[in-house]
Amino acid sequence: GANPGLTLEGIVLTMFDSRANLATQVVNDVRSYFTEIVYQTLIPRSIRLGEAPSYGKTIIEYDPNGRGSLAYQSLAVEWLKRHKVTPAAHGLKQI
């Protein structure tokens, strides 16, 4: 292939809608098939996440306490822990 050294680090599930039974089933299926590489953090479907780029801002700048912002911060903490880096060293609090 074009990138023989490329490996899959992990899978992030996005656009998650907890109200949809199908979304929950997809999450369960992906987690059962890929087991350890799927991050626990789910990024929700959110209007604010869609709006932020239109304003030239990250979600943390645009809506710091919103569900999307908190989810991405949680994902960052999870990623750092997976790679054995202390979240506090990067200014992230435990969420």
C-alpha positions in Angstrom: 0.0 0.0 0.0 0.9 3.7 -0.1 1.6 3.8 3.7 2.9 0.4 4.9 3.9 1.9 8.3 0.4 3.3 9.0 -1.4 1.8 11.9 -4.8 2.4 13.4 -4.4 4.2 16.7 -8.0 4.3 17.7 -11.6 4.9 16.7 -13.7 7.9 17.8 -17.4 7.6 17.5 -19.0 10.9 16.5 -22.4 12.4 15.6 -23.9 10.2 18.4 -27.5 10.7 19.2 -28.5 9.0 22.4 -32.2 9.2 21.5 -31.7 6.9 18.5 -31.8 3.2 19.1 -29.8 2.6 16.0 -27.0 4.8 17.2 -26.7 2.9 20.4 -26.7 -0.4 18.5 -24.0 0.9 16.2 -21.8 1.9 19.2 -22.3 -1.5 20.8 -21.5 -3.3 17.5 -18.3 -1.2 16.9 -17.1 -1.7 20.5 -17.7 -5.4 20.4 -15.8 -5.8 17.1 -12.9 -3.5 17.7 -12.8 -3.8 21.5 -9.8 -1.9 22.9 -9.1 0.6 20.1 -12.5 2.3 20.4 -12.4 5.3 22.7 -15.1 5.4 25.4 -15.8 9.1 24.8 -18.7 9.6 22.4 -18.9 12.9 20.5 -22.6 13.9 20.4 -24.5 15.3 17.5 -24.7 19.0 18.3 -25.7 22.1 16.4 -23.0 24.1 18.3 -20.3 21.7 16.9 -21.6 22.5 13.4 -21.7 26.3 14.0 -18.2 26.7 15.5 -16.3 26.5 12.2 -18.5 29.1 10.6 -17.3 31.6 13.2 -13.6 30.5 12.7 -13.5 29.1 16.2 -12.8 25.8 17.9 -15.7 24.3 19.8 -13.9 25.1 23.1 -13.7 28.8 22.1 -17.2 28.9 20.7 -19.1 27.0 23.4 -16.7 26.1 26.2 -19.3 24.5 28.5 -21.4 22.8 25.9 -21.8 19.1 25.4 -19.6 19.0 22.3 -16.8 21.0 24.0 -16.9 18.8 27.1 -16.9 15.6 25.0 -13.8 16.7 23.0 -12.0 17.7 26.3 -12.9 14.2 27.6 -11.5 12.6 24.5 -8.3 14.6 24.9 -7.9 13.4 28.5 -8.7 9.8 27.4 -6.1 10.0 24.6 -3.4 11.4 26.9 -4.1 8.6 29.4 -4.0 5.9 26.7 -0.5 7.3 25.8 0.5 7.5 29.5 0.7 11.3 29.6 -0.6 13.2 32.6 -3.6 15.3 31.5 -2.9 18.0 34.1 0.5 18.6 32.5 -1.4 19.8 29.5 -3.8 22.0 31.3 -6.7 19.6 31.1 -8.8 18.7 34.1 -10.4 15.3 34.7 -13.9 15.4 33.2 
